[in-house]
Amino acid sequence: MVLQLSIGARVRKSPFFDAARADGMAAASVYNHMYMPTSYGDPAAEYERVINGVAMWDVGVERQVALKGPDAVALARYLTPRNLDGLKIGQGKYVPICNYEGTVINDPVLLQITDDEVWLSIADSDISLWAGGIAGARGMDVRVYEPDVSPLAIQGPKATDVVADMFGGWIRELRYFGFAEAEIEGIPLVLARSGWSKQGGYELYLRDGQYGARLWQLVKQAGASYGIGPGAPNYIERVESGLISYGADTDDATTPYELGMDKFIDVDQEQDFVGKAALRALRDAGVKRRFMGLLIDGDPFPTTNEARWKLHQNGDYVGYASAAAYSPRVQSNIAVAMVSVAAIESGQPVDVACNWGDRTATIVPLPIA
């Protein structure tokens, strides 16, 4: 039985939605109250493009929360435990956001667009409500809203050549998370060296949704000689690379220390921020579990899987695997998992209760490939 995703007005479409459907979008999910393409019907080809070629992704679901006004930077600093000293226009930063208990509630990329405007390029949670509520409670002079901005990603080892052909060689000089305002055929953009893969690439932040179909075609044309094709944030590559998917890998108690975000957390800075006391206490106490990789034995998994598979070691529950796949590069079944420190330090394998029967797994560091 084939399940269908009902299309309706309550869930929004990105400016690239119709173009993506025309180019073969075969499956979608819902992310940030929008339809997100997840497959174009050929997983092997989509994986090959991002690993060895170039792919284009409709990631318009990567919504921006804009902080606009005299207190924009002050609000950004209060929202994240990352030290934003030295923040400057043109260089983005990865900024975990935690609640007052020190639990991760999003992990956006922050872009300071102007002196009084900051964007948070968010994962799947309603950070605009969180930020707006905090700004109002603190009496800050700042407007929190969602601008007409929708990213289109170009990812893979050939992405740089495609983007350079479109915009010029200057794009090669951008640092990771670096960005600049740009345009093509009068279409307003912010061009950033970023994207949800470790294969390299760029994101074109479209600043006027009416041009979505045209921008899609321009990228498609520029990438044609490089073998570009449509895809989505690639499931296998993200597990291989150990990329964190908020809400999939995290639960309602996950801390940034468990996710290995220690270098982004500065509880000793003078700046106050949400969860500062809780995060200091969590740092001092140390972690009891960590985000890790698994090499899982047995026949290749027939599909990718996002589920909470329970992990046991010598009969004791020691964590969960949150995303799993067969990796062509590693030539093994792999997974990302939240695992107890005791199980990691034992050096012993764990038992995985997966969809295709019980398997045995070795705990390994991330990234896996």
Contacts in CASP RR format, 6 or more apart in sequence:
PFRMAT RR
TARGET T0000
AUTHOR 0000-0000-0000
METHOD contacts of the structure
MODEL  1
MVLQLSIGARVRKSPFFDAARADGMAAASVYNHMYMPTSYGDPAAEYERV
INGVAMWDVGVERQVALKGPDAVALARYLTPRNLDGLKIGQGKYVPICNY
EGTVINDPVLLQITDDEVWLSIADSDISLWAGGIAGARGMDVRVYEPDVS
PLAIQGPKATDVVADMFGGWIRELRYFGFAEAEIEGIPLVLARSGWSKQG
GYELYLRDGQYGARLWQLVKQAGASYGIGPGAPNYIERVESGLISYGADT
DDATTPYELGMDKFIDVDQEQDFVGKAALRALRDAGVKRRFMGLLIDGDP
FPTTNEARWKLHQNGDYVGYASAAAYSPRVQSNIAVAMVSVAAIESGQPV
DVACNWGDRTATIVPLPIA
5 27 0 8 1.000
5 28 0 8 1.000
5 29 0 8 1.000
5 30 0 8 1.000
5 35 0 8 1.000
7 35 0 8 1.000
11 30 0 8 1.000
11 33 0 8 1.000
11 34 0 8 1.000
11 35 0 8 1.000
12 33 0 8 1.000
12 34 0 8 1.000
12 35 0 8 1.000
13 34 0 8 1.000
13 35 0 8 1.000
14 20 0 8 1.000
14 34 0 8 1.000
14 35 0 8 1.000
14 58 0 8 1.000
14 60 0 8 1.000
14 61 0 8 1.000
14 150 0 8 1.000
15 60 0 8 1.000
15 150 0 8 1.000
15 206 0 8 1.000
15 209 0 8 1.000
15 210 0 8 1.000
15 211 0 8 1.000
15 212 0 8 1.000
15 213 0 8 1.000
15 215 0 8 1.000
16 58 0 8 1.000
16 60 0 8 1.000
16 150 0 8 1.000
16 152 0 8 1.000
16 212 0 8 1.000
16 213 0 8 1.000
16 215 0 8 1.000
16 216 0 8 1.000
17 35 0 8 1.000
17 58 0 8 1.000
18 213 0 8 1.000
19 58 0 8 1.000
19 212 0 8 1.000
19 213 0 8 1.000
19 216 0 8 1.000
19 217 0 8 1.000
20 37 0 8 1.000
20 58 0 8 1.000
20 216 0 8 1.000
20 230 0 8 1.000
23 40 0 8 1.000
23 216 0 8 1.000
23 220 0 8 1.000
23 229 0 8 1.000
23 230 0 8 1.000
24 40 0 8 1.000
24 41 0 8 1.000
24 230 0 8 1.000
25 37 0 8 1.000
25 39 0 8 1.000
25 40 0 8 1.000
25 58 0 8 1.000
25 230 0 8 1.000
26 39 0 8 1.000
26 40 0 8 1.000
26 41 0 8 1.000
27 37 0 8 1.000
27 38 0 8 1.000
27 39 0 8 1.000
27 41 0 8 1.000
28 35 0 8 1.000
28 36 0 8 1.000
28 37 0 8 1.000
28 38 0 8 1.000
29 35 0 8 1.000
29 36 0 8 1.000
29 38 0 8 1.000
30 36 0 8 1.000
31 61 0 8 1.000
31 124 0 8 1.000
32 61 0 8 1.000
32 62 0 8 1.000
32 63 0 8 1.000
32 122 0 8 1.000
32 124 0 8 1.000
34 60 0 8 1.000
34 61 0 8 1.000
34 63 0 8 1.000
35 61 0 8 1.000
36 58 0 8 1.000
36 59 0 8 1.000
36 60 0 8 1.000
36 61 0 8 1.000
36 232 0 8 1.000
37 57 0 8 1.000
37 58 0 8 1.000
37 230 0 8 1.000
37 231 0 8 1.000
37 232 0 8 1.000
38 232 0 8 1.000
39 46 0 8 1.000
39 231 0 8 1.000
39 232 0 8 1.000
40 46 0 8 1.000
40 230 0 8 1.000
40 231 0 8 1.000
40 232 0 8 1.000
43 236 0 8 1.000
43 304 0 8 1.000
46 55 0 8 1.000
46 230 0 8 1.000
46 231 0 8 1.000
46 232 0 8 1.000
46 234 0 8 1.000
47 234 0 8 1.000
47 236 0 8 1.000
47 237 0 8 1.000
47 328 0 8 1.000
49 55 0 8 1.000
49 156 0 8 1.000
49 227 0 8 1.000
49 228 0 8 1.000
49 229 0 8 1.000
49 231 0 8 1.000
50 155 0 8 1.000
50 156 0 8 1.000
50 197 0 8 1.000
50 199 0 8 1.000
50 231 0 8 1.000
50 234 0 8 1.000
50 237 0 8 1.000
51 156 0 8 1.000
51 157 0 8 1.000
51 199 0 8 1.000
51 237 0 8 1.000
51 329 0 8 1.000
52 156 0 8 1.000
52 157 0 8 1.000
53 156 0 8 1.000
53 157 0 8 1.000
53 158 0 8 1.000
53 226 0 8 1.000
53 227 0 8 1.000
54 154 0 8 1.000
54 155 0 8 1.000
54 156 0 8 1.000
54 157 0 8 1.000
54 158 0 8 1.000
54 159 0 8 1.000
54 161 0 8 1.000
54 162 0 8 1.000
54 223 0 8 1.000
54 226 0 8 1.000
54 227 0 8 1.000
54 228 0 8 1.000
54 229 0 8 1.000
55 154 0 8 1.000
55 155 0 8 1.000
55 156 0 8 1.000
55 228 0 8 1.000
55 229 0 8 1.000
55 230 0 8 1.000
55 231 0 8 1.000
55 234 0 8 1.000
56 152 0 8 1.000
56 153 0 8 1.000
56 154 0 8 1.000
56 155 0 8 1.000
56 216 0 8 1.000
56 219 0 8 1.000
56 220 0 8 1.000
56 223 0 8 1.000
56 228 0 8 1.000
56 229 0 8 1.000
56 230 0 8 1.000
56 231 0 8 1.000
57 152 0 8 1.000
57 153 0 8 1.000
57 154 0 8 1.000
57 155 0 8 1.000
57 230 0 8 1.000
57 231 0 8 1.000
57 232 0 8 1.000
57 233 0 8 1.000
58 152 0 8 1.000
58 216 0 8 1.000
58 230 0 8 1.000
58 232 0 8 1.000
59 151 0 8 1.000
59 152 0 8 1.000
59 153 0 8 1.000
59 195 0 8 1.000
59 196 0 8 1.000
59 203 0 8 1.000
59 233 0 8 1.000
60 150 0 8 1.000
60 151 0 8 1.000
60 152 0 8 1.000
61 124 0 8 1.000
62 121 0 8 1.000
62 122 0 8 1.000
62 151 0 8 1.000
62 203 0 8 1.000
63 121 0 8 1.000
63 122 0 8 1.000
63 146 0 8 1.000
63 149 0 8 1.000
64 119 0 8 1.000
64 120 0 8 1.000
64 121 0 8 1.000
64 122 0 8 1.000
64 146 0 8 1.000
64 147 0 8 1.000
64 149 0 8 1.000
64 205 0 8 1.000
65 108 0 8 1.000
65 119 0 8 1.000
65 120 0 8 1.000
65 122 0 8 1.000
65 127 0 8 1.000
65 128 0 8 1.000
65 131 0 8 1.000
65 144 0 8 1.000
65 145 0 8 1.000
65 146 0 8 1.000
66 117 0 8 1.000
66 118 0 8 1.000
66 119 0 8 1.000
66 143 0 8 1.000
66 144 0 8 1.000
66 145 0 8 1.000
66 146 0 8 1.000
66 147 0 8 1.000
66 149 0 8 1.000
67 73 0 8 1.000
67 75 0 8 1.000
67 76 0 8 1.000
67 117 0 8 1.000
67 118 0 8 1.000
67 119 0 8 1.000
67 120 0 8 1.000
67 131 0 8 1.000
67 135 0 8 1.000
67 142 0 8 1.000
67 143 0 8 1.000
67 144 0 8 1.000
68 116 0 8 1.000
68 117 0 8 1.000
68 142 0 8 1.000
68 143 0 8 1.000
68 144 0 8 1.000
68 145 0 8 1.000
69 116 0 8 1.000
69 117 0 8 1.000
69 141 0 8 1.000
69 142 0 8 1.000
69 143 0 8 1.000
70 116 0 8 1.000
70 141 0 8 1.000
70 142 0 8 1.000
71 135 0 8 1.000
71 140 0 8 1.000
71 141 0 8 1.000
71 142 0 8 1.000
72 116 0 8 1.000
72 117 0 8 1.000
72 118 0 8 1.000
72 142 0 8 1.000
73 84 0 8 1.000
73 87 0 8 1.000
73 112 0 8 1.000
73 116 0 8 1.000
73 118 0 8 1.000
74 140 0 8 1.000
74 142 0 8 1.000
75 118 0 8 1.000
75 131 0 8 1.000
75 134 0 8 1.000
75 135 0 8 1.000
75 138 0 8 1.000
75 140 0 8 1.000
75 142 0 8 1.000
75 144 0 8 1.000
76 84 0 8 1.000
76 87 0 8 1.000
76 95 0 8 1.000
76 110 0 8 1.000
76 112 0 8 1.000
76 118 0 8 1.000
76 120 0 8 1.000
77 84 0 8 1.000
77 271 0 8 1.000
77 273 0 8 1.000
78 134 0 8 1.000
78 138 0 8 1.000
78 271 0 8 1.000
78 272 0 8 1.000
78 273 0 8 1.000
78 274 0 8 1.000
79 95 0 8 1.000
79 97 0 8 1.000
79 120 0 8 1.000
79 130 0 8 1.000
79 131 0 8 1.000
79 134 0 8 1.000
79 273 0 8 1.000
79 274 0 8 1.000
80 95 0 8 1.000
80 96 0 8 1.000
80 97 0 8 1.000
80 98 0 8 1.000
80 110 0 8 1.000
80 273 0 8 1.000
80 274 0 8 1.000
81 96 0 8 1.000
81 98 0 8 1.000
81 256 0 8 1.000
81 264 0 8 1.000
81 265 0 8 1.000
81 266 0 8 1.000
81 267 0 8 1.000
81 273 0 8 1.000
81 274 0 8 1.000
81 275 0 8 1.000
81 276 0 8 1.000
81 279 0 8 1.000
82 93 0 8 1.000
82 94 0 8 1.000
82 95 0 8 1.000
82 96 0 8 1.000
82 264 0 8 1.000
82 265 0 8 1.000
82 266 0 8 1.000
83 266 0 8 1.000
83 269 0 8 1.000
83 271 0 8 1.000
84 93 0 8 1.000
84 95 0 8 1.000
84 110 0 8 1.000
84 271 0 8 1.000
85 269 0 8 1.000
87 93 0 8 1.000
87 110 0 8 1.000
87 112 0 8 1.000
88 112 0 8 1.000
89 112 0 8 1.000
89 113 0 8 1.000
89 114 0 8 1.000
89 115 0 8 1.000
90 111 0 8 1.000
90 112 0 8 1.000
90 178 0 8 1.000
90 179 0 8 1.000
90 180 0 8 1.000
91 175 0 8 1.000
91 177 0 8 1.000
91 178 0 8 1.000
91 179 0 8 1.000
92 109 0 8 1.000
92 110 0 8 1.000
92 111 0 8 1.000
92 112 0 8 1.000
92 177 0 8 1.000
92 178 0 8 1.000
92 179 0 8 1.000
92 192 0 8 1.000
93 109 0 8 1.000
93 110 0 8 1.000
93 177 0 8 1.000
94 107 0 8 1.000
94 108 0 8 1.000
94 109 0 8 1.000
94 110 0 8 1.000
94 177 0 8 1.000
94 264 0 8 1.000
95 107 0 8 1.000
95 108 0 8 1.000
95 109 0 8 1.000
95 110 0 8 1.000
95 120 0 8 1.000
95 264 0 8 1.000
96 104 0 8 1.000
96 106 0 8 1.000
96 107 0 8 1.000
96 256 0 8 1.000
96 261 0 8 1.000
96 264 0 8 1.000
96 265 0 8 1.000
97 104 0 8 1.000
97 105 0 8 1.000
97 106 0 8 1.000
97 107 0 8 1.000
97 108 0 8 1.000
97 120 0 8 1.000
97 127 0 8 1.000
97 130 0 8 1.000
97 274 0 8 1.000
98 104 0 8 1.000
98 105 0 8 1.000
98 255 0 8 1.000
98 256 0 8 1.000
98 274 0 8 1.000
98 275 0 8 1.000
98 278 0 8 1.000
98 279 0 8 1.000
99 105 0 8 1.000
99 274 0 8 1.000
99 275 0 8 1.000
100 274 0 8 1.000
100 275 0 8 1.000
100 278 0 8 1.000
101 275 0 8 1.000
101 278 0 8 1.000
102 255 0 8 1.000
102 256 0 8 1.000
102 275 0 8 1.000
102 278 0 8 1.000
102 279 0 8 1.000
102 282 0 8 1.000
103 252 0 8 1.000
103 253 0 8 1.000
103 254 0 8 1.000
103 255 0 8 1.000
104 246 0 8 1.000
104 250 0 8 1.000
104 254 0 8 1.000
104 255 0 8 1.000
104 256 0 8 1.000
104 259 0 8 1.000
104 261 0 8 1.000
105 125 0 8 1.000
105 127 0 8 1.000
105 130 0 8 1.000
106 120 0 8 1.000
106 122 0 8 1.000
106 123 0 8 1.000
106 125 0 8 1.000
106 127 0 8 1.000
106 246 0 8 1.000
107 123 0 8 1.000
107 244 0 8 1.000
107 246 0 8 1.000
107 261 0 8 1.000
108 120 0 8 1.000
108 121 0 8 1.000
108 122 0 8 1.000
108 123 0 8 1.000
108 127 0 8 1.000
109 120 0 8 1.000
109 121 0 8 1.000
109 177 0 8 1.000
109 194 0 8 1.000
110 118 0 8 1.000
110 119 0 8 1.000
110 120 0 8 1.000
110 121 0 8 1.000
111 118 0 8 1.000
111 119 0 8 1.000
111 121 0 8 1.000
111 179 0 8 1.000
111 190 0 8 1.000
111 192 0 8 1.000
112 118 0 8 1.000
113 119 0 8 1.000
113 190 0 8 1.000
119 147 0 8 1.000
119 149 0 8 1.000
120 127 0 8 1.000
120 131 0 8 1.000
121 151 0 8 1.000
123 245 0 8 1.000
123 246 0 8 1.000
123 247 0 8 1.000
124 246 0 8 1.000
124 247 0 8 1.000
125 246 0 8 1.000
125 247 0 8 1.000
128 144 0 8 1.000
128 145 0 8 1.000
128 146 0 8 1.000
131 144 0 8 1.000
132 144 0 8 1.000
133 144 0 8 1.000
134 274 0 8 1.000
135 142 0 8 1.000
135 144 0 8 1.000
147 207 0 8 1.000
148 207 0 8 1.000
148 208 0 8 1.000
148 209 0 8 1.000
149 190 0 8 1.000
149 205 0 8 1.000
149 206 0 8 1.000
149 207 0 8 1.000
150 205 0 8 1.000
150 206 0 8 1.000
150 209 0 8 1.000
150 212 0 8 1.000
151 203 0 8 1.000
151 204 0 8 1.000
151 205 0 8 1.000
151 206 0 8 1.000
152 203 0 8 1.000
152 204 0 8 1.000
152 206 0 8 1.000
152 212 0 8 1.000
152 215 0 8 1.000
152 216 0 8 1.000
152 219 0 8 1.000
153 195 0 8 1.000
153 196 0 8 1.000
153 201 0 8 1.000
153 202 0 8 1.000
153 203 0 8 1.000
153 204 0 8 1.000
153 233 0 8 1.000
154 162 0 8 1.000
154 163 0 8 1.000
154 201 0 8 1.000
154 202 0 8 1.000
154 203 0 8 1.000
154 204 0 8 1.000
154 219 0 8 1.000
154 228 0 8 1.000
155 195 0 8 1.000
155 196 0 8 1.000
155 197 0 8 1.000
155 199 0 8 1.000
155 200 0 8 1.000
155 201 0 8 1.000
156 197 0 8 1.000
156 199 0 8 1.000
156 200 0 8 1.000
156 201 0 8 1.000
157 199 0 8 1.000
157 200 0 8 1.000
158 226 0 8 1.000
158 227 0 8 1.000
158 228 0 8 1.000
159 199 0 8 1.000
159 200 0 8 1.000
159 201 0 8 1.000
159 202 0 8 1.000
160 171 0 8 1.000
160 172 0 8 1.000
160 200 0 8 1.000
160 201 0 8 1.000
160 202 0 8 1.000
161 226 0 8 1.000
162 219 0 8 1.000
162 222 0 8 1.000
162 223 0 8 1.000
162 226 0 8 1.000
162 228 0 8 1.000
163 171 0 8 1.000
163 191 0 8 1.000
163 201 0 8 1.000
163 202 0 8 1.000
163 222 0 8 1.000
164 171 0 8 1.000
164 172 0 8 1.000
165 222 0 8 1.000
165 223 0 8 1.000
166 184 0 8 1.000
166 218 0 8 1.000
166 219 0 8 1.000
166 222 0 8 1.000
167 182 0 8 1.000
167 184 0 8 1.000
167 191 0 8 1.000
170 180 0 8 1.000
171 191 0 8 1.000
171 193 0 8 1.000
171 202 0 8 1.000
174 180 0 8 1.000
174 191 0 8 1.000
174 192 0 8 1.000
174 193 0 8 1.000
175 193 0 8 1.000
176 193 0 8 1.000
176 194 0 8 1.000
177 192 0 8 1.000
177 193 0 8 1.000
177 194 0 8 1.000
178 192 0 8 1.000
178 193 0 8 1.000
178 194 0 8 1.000
179 190 0 8 1.000
179 191 0 8 1.000
179 192 0 8 1.000
179 193 0 8 1.000
179 194 0 8 1.000
179 205 0 8 1.000
180 190 0 8 1.000
180 191 0 8 1.000
181 188 0 8 1.000
181 189 0 8 1.000
181 190 0 8 1.000
181 191 0 8 1.000
182 189 0 8 1.000
182 190 0 8 1.000
182 191 0 8 1.000
183 189 0 8 1.000
184 215 0 8 1.000
184 218 0 8 1.000
185 214 0 8 1.000
185 218 0 8 1.000
187 206 0 8 1.000
187 208 0 8 1.000
187 211 0 8 1.000
187 214 0 8 1.000
187 215 0 8 1.000
187 218 0 8 1.000
188 206 0 8 1.000
188 207 0 8 1.000
188 208 0 8 1.000
189 204 0 8 1.000
189 205 0 8 1.000
189 206 0 8 1.000
189 207 0 8 1.000
189 215 0 8 1.000
190 204 0 8 1.000
190 205 0 8 1.000
190 207 0 8 1.000
191 202 0 8 1.000
191 203 0 8 1.000
191 204 0 8 1.000
191 205 0 8 1.000
192 202 0 8 1.000
192 203 0 8 1.000
192 205 0 8 1.000
193 201 0 8 1.000
193 202 0 8 1.000
194 201 0 8 1.000
194 202 0 8 1.000
194 203 0 8 1.000
195 201 0 8 1.000
195 202 0 8 1.000
195 203 0 8 1.000
196 233 0 8 1.000
196 238 0 8 1.000
196 243 0 8 1.000
197 233 0 8 1.000
197 234 0 8 1.000
197 237 0 8 1.000
197 238 0 8 1.000
197 241 0 8 1.000
197 243 0 8 1.000
198 237 0 8 1.000
198 241 0 8 1.000
198 243 0 8 1.000
198 367 0 8 1.000
199 237 0 8 1.000
204 215 0 8 1.000
204 219 0 8 1.000
206 212 0 8 1.000
206 215 0 8 1.000
219 228 0 8 1.000
220 228 0 8 1.000
220 229 0 8 1.000
222 228 0 8 1.000
235 304 0 8 1.000
235 306 0 8 1.000
235 323 0 8 1.000
235 325 0 8 1.000
236 304 0 8 1.000
236 325 0 8 1.000
236 326 0 8 1.000
236 327 0 8 1.000
236 328 0 8 1.000
238 245 0 8 1.000
238 323 0 8 1.000
239 304 0 8 1.000
239 323 0 8 1.000
239 324 0 8 1.000
239 325 0 8 1.000
239 327 0 8 1.000
239 334 0 8 1.000
239 335 0 8 1.000
239 336 0 8 1.000
239 368 0 8 1.000
240 327 0 8 1.000
240 329 0 8 1.000
240 330 0 8 1.000
240 334 0 8 1.000
240 367 0 8 1.000
240 368 0 8 1.000
240 369 0 8 1.000
241 366 0 8 1.000
241 367 0 8 1.000
241 368 0 8 1.000
241 369 0 8 1.000
242 291 0 8 1.000
242 293 0 8 1.000
242 336 0 8 1.000
242 366 0 8 1.000
242 367 0 8 1.000
242 368 0 8 1.000
244 250 0 8 1.000
244 259 0 8 1.000
244 291 0 8 1.000
245 322 0 8 1.000
245 323 0 8 1.000
248 306 0 8 1.000
248 322 0 8 1.000
248 323 0 8 1.000
249 259 0 8 1.000
249 291 0 8 1.000
249 322 0 8 1.000
249 323 0 8 1.000
249 336 0 8 1.000
249 338 0 8 1.000
250 259 0 8 1.000
251 338 0 8 1.000
254 338 0 8 1.000
255 279 0 8 1.000
255 282 0 8 1.000
255 287 0 8 1.000
256 262 0 8 1.000
256 264 0 8 1.000
256 265 0 8 1.000
256 279 0 8 1.000
257 265 0 8 1.000
257 282 0 8 1.000
257 283 0 8 1.000
257 286 0 8 1.000
257 287 0 8 1.000
258 287 0 8 1.000
258 289 0 8 1.000
258 290 0 8 1.000
258 291 0 8 1.000
258 338 0 8 1.000
259 291 0 8 1.000
260 290 0 8 1.000
260 291 0 8 1.000
262 283 0 8 1.000
265 279 0 8 1.000
265 283 0 8 1.000
267 276 0 8 1.000
267 279 0 8 1.000
267 280 0 8 1.000
267 283 0 8 1.000
287 341 0 8 1.000
288 340 0 8 1.000
288 341 0 8 1.000
288 342 0 8 1.000
289 319 0 8 1.000
289 338 0 8 1.000
289 339 0 8 1.000
289 340 0 8 1.000
289 341 0 8 1.000
290 338 0 8 1.000
290 339 0 8 1.000
290 341 0 8 1.000
290 344 0 8 1.000
291 336 0 8 1.000
291 337 0 8 1.000
291 338 0 8 1.000
291 366 0 8 1.000
292 336 0 8 1.000
292 337 0 8 1.000
292 338 0 8 1.000
292 339 0 8 1.000
292 344 0 8 1.000
292 363 0 8 1.000
292 364 0 8 1.000
292 365 0 8 1.000
292 366 0 8 1.000
293 334 0 8 1.000
293 335 0 8 1.000
293 336 0 8 1.000
293 337 0 8 1.000
293 363 0 8 1.000
293 364 0 8 1.000
293 365 0 8 1.000
293 366 0 8 1.000
293 368 0 8 1.000
294 321 0 8 1.000
294 324 0 8 1.000
294 334 0 8 1.000
294 335 0 8 1.000
294 336 0 8 1.000
294 337 0 8 1.000
294 350 0 8 1.000
294 352 0 8 1.000
294 361 0 8 1.000
294 362 0 8 1.000
294 363 0 8 1.000
294 364 0 8 1.000
295 330 0 8 1.000
295 332 0 8 1.000
295 333 0 8 1.000
295 334 0 8 1.000
295 361 0 8 1.000
295 362 0 8 1.000
295 364 0 8 1.000
295 368 0 8 1.000
296 324 0 8 1.000
296 332 0 8 1.000
296 333 0 8 1.000
296 334 0 8 1.000
296 335 0 8 1.000
296 352 0 8 1.000
296 354 0 8 1.000
296 359 0 8 1.000
296 360 0 8 1.000
296 361 0 8 1.000
297 333 0 8 1.000
297 359 0 8 1.000
297 360 0 8 1.000
297 361 0 8 1.000
298 333 0 8 1.000
298 359 0 8 1.000
299 356 0 8 1.000
300 326 0 8 1.000
300 333 0 8 1.000
301 324 0 8 1.000
301 325 0 8 1.000
301 326 0 8 1.000
301 333 0 8 1.000
301 354 0 8 1.000
301 356 0 8 1.000
302 356 0 8 1.000
304 323 0 8 1.000
304 324 0 8 1.000
304 325 0 8 1.000
305 323 0 8 1.000
305 324 0 8 1.000
305 325 0 8 1.000
305 354 0 8 1.000
305 355 0 8 1.000
306 322 0 8 1.000
306 323 0 8 1.000
306 324 0 8 1.000
307 321 0 8 1.000
307 322 0 8 1.000
307 324 0 8 1.000
307 355 0 8 1.000
308 320 0 8 1.000
308 321 0 8 1.000
308 322 0 8 1.000
309 320 0 8 1.000
309 321 0 8 1.000
309 324 0 8 1.000
309 335 0 8 1.000
309 352 0 8 1.000
309 353 0 8 1.000
309 354 0 8 1.000
309 355 0 8 1.000
310 317 0 8 1.000
310 319 0 8 1.000
310 320 0 8 1.000
310 352 0 8 1.000
310 353 0 8 1.000
311 317 0 8 1.000
311 318 0 8 1.000
311 319 0 8 1.000
311 320 0 8 1.000
311 321 0 8 1.000
311 337 0 8 1.000
311 339 0 8 1.000
311 343 0 8 1.000
311 350 0 8 1.000
311 351 0 8 1.000
311 352 0 8 1.000
311 353 0 8 1.000
311 361 0 8 1.000
312 318 0 8 1.000
312 350 0 8 1.000
312 351 0 8 1.000
312 353 0 8 1.000
313 343 0 8 1.000
313 346 0 8 1.000
313 348 0 8 1.000
313 349 0 8 1.000
313 350 0 8 1.000
313 351 0 8 1.000
314 348 0 8 1.000
315 351 0 8 1.000
318 339 0 8 1.000
318 340 0 8 1.000
318 342 0 8 1.000
318 343 0 8 1.000
318 350 0 8 1.000
319 337 0 8 1.000
319 338 0 8 1.000
319 339 0 8 1.000
319 340 0 8 1.000
319 343 0 8 1.000
320 337 0 8 1.000
320 338 0 8 1.000
321 335 0 8 1.000
321 336 0 8 1.000
321 337 0 8 1.000
321 352 0 8 1.000
321 354 0 8 1.000
321 361 0 8 1.000
322 335 0 8 1.000
322 336 0 8 1.000
322 337 0 8 1.000
322 338 0 8 1.000
323 335 0 8 1.000
323 336 0 8 1.000
324 333 0 8 1.000
324 334 0 8 1.000
324 335 0 8 1.000
324 336 0 8 1.000
324 354 0 8 1.000
325 333 0 8 1.000
325 334 0 8 1.000
325 335 0 8 1.000
326 332 0 8 1.000
326 333 0 8 1.000
326 334 0 8 1.000
327 333 0 8 1.000
327 334 0 8 1.000
327 368 0 8 1.000
327 369 0 8 1.000
329 369 0 8 1.000
330 368 0 8 1.000
330 369 0 8 1.000
333 359 0 8 1.000
334 368 0 8 1.000
334 369 0 8 1.000
335 352 0 8 1.000
335 361 0 8 1.000
336 366 0 8 1.000
337 363 0 8 1.000
339 350 0 8 1.000
339 363 0 8 1.000
343 350 0 8 1.000
343 363 0 8 1.000
344 363 0 8 1.000
347 363 0 8 1.000
349 360 0 8 1.000
349 361 0 8 1.000
349 362 0 8 1.000
349 363 0 8 1.000
350 360 0 8 1.000
350 361 0 8 1.000
350 363 0 8 1.000
351 358 0 8 1.000
351 359 0 8 1.000
351 360 0 8 1.000
351 361 0 8 1.000
352 358 0 8 1.000
352 359 0 8 1.000
352 360 0 8 1.000
352 361 0 8 1.000
END
